[in-house]
Amino acid sequence: GENVEQHPSTLSVQEGDSAVIKCTYSDSASNYFPWYKQELGKRPQLIIDIRSNVGEKKDQRIAVTLNKTAKHFSLHITETQPEDSAVYFCAASGDSSYKLIFGSGTRLLVRP
Amino acid sequence: DSGVTQTPKHLITATGQRVTLRCSPRSGDLSVYWYQQSLDQGLQFLIHYYNGEERAKGNILERFSAQQFPDLHSELNLSSLELGDSALYFCASSVGQGNLYEQYFGPGTRLTVT
């Protein structure tokens, strides 16, 4: 069935360093890949997304890359700040069903 | 604030009971999605409604059911509750039913089954 694997499960970086989170999806029909940030006890919030016709997308300190051949996509956060500390989820969906299949999440800790 | 509202915020109930969770989508949104977030299963898609009709089902248990009403609000009914049903339940809404449209998540309902 559809599956999204996400690594690492936890990531600790020094403020100012970069953080990279990787996801692999199984359904080759997936064509939409959003990333959500979830702070403790709060709702998931979309931070960036990418579609299958694009290889890379950037929004200030956040970028996402997609390799359709390898079926993996990654989130890159540069110049990390303590307020970036949260759980990050990748997800995938396709045209056959618009449901989001989520990865297991990455807990990012940015040390001041 | 996403514009999606969910009630109640917290719910504590006993095993075997039945509860109803309510979701009001953003104004103008026709799609409602329900997700369950538990510690061991992560965020899991349960069911999707578009303009009152069921469009997709995920790993939703037979003890769970949902509906979307003419005013577009949705309810998720959980019956014969078990300890393992304890989780955060999120609904999300979007304008349309395709993945061209961002899903906006509500604040969630935290269900505790004792």
HADDOCK unambig.tbl for C-alpha pairs under 7 A between the chains (distance, minus, plus):
assign (segid A and resid 32 and name CA) (segid B and resid 99 and name CA) 6.71 0.50 0.50
assign (segid A and resid 42 and name CA) (segid B and resid 107 and name CA) 6.30 0.50 0.50
assign (segid A and resid 43 and name CA) (segid B and resid 105 and name CA) 6.14 0.50 0.50
assign (segid A and resid 43 and name CA) (segid B and resid 106 and name CA) 6.35 0.50 0.50
assign (segid A and resid 43 and name CA) (segid B and resid 107 and name CA) 5.07 0.50 0.50
assign (segid A and resid 43 and name CA) (segid B and resid 108 and name CA) 6.66 0.50 0.50
assign (segid A and resid 44 and name CA) (segid B and resid 105 and name CA) 6.38 0.50 0.50
assign (segid A and resid 95 and name CA) (segid B and resid 98 and name CA) 6.92 0.50 0.50
assign (segid A and resid 97 and name CA) (segid B and resid 56 and name CA) 6.77 0.50 0.50
assign (segid A and resid 98 and name CA) (segid B and resid 97 and name CA) 6.80 0.50 0.50
assign (segid A and resid 98 and name CA) (segid B and resid 98 and name CA) 5.69 0.50 0.50
assign (segid A and resid 98 and name CA) (segid B and resid 99 and name CA) 5.56 0.50 0.50
assign (segid A and resid 99 and name CA) (segid B and resid 45 and name CA) 6.54 0.50 0.50
assign (segid A and resid 100 and name CA) (segid B and resid 45 and name CA) 6.67 0.50 0.50
assign (segid A and resid 101 and name CA) (segid B and resid 45 and name CA) 6.88 0.50 0.50
assign (segid A and resid 102 and name CA) (segid B and resid 43 and name CA) 6.08 0.50 0.50
assign (segid A and resid 102 and name CA) (segid B and resid 44 and name CA) 6.91 0.50 0.50
assign (segid A and resid 104 and name CA) (segid B and resid 42 and name CA) 5.54 0.50 0.50
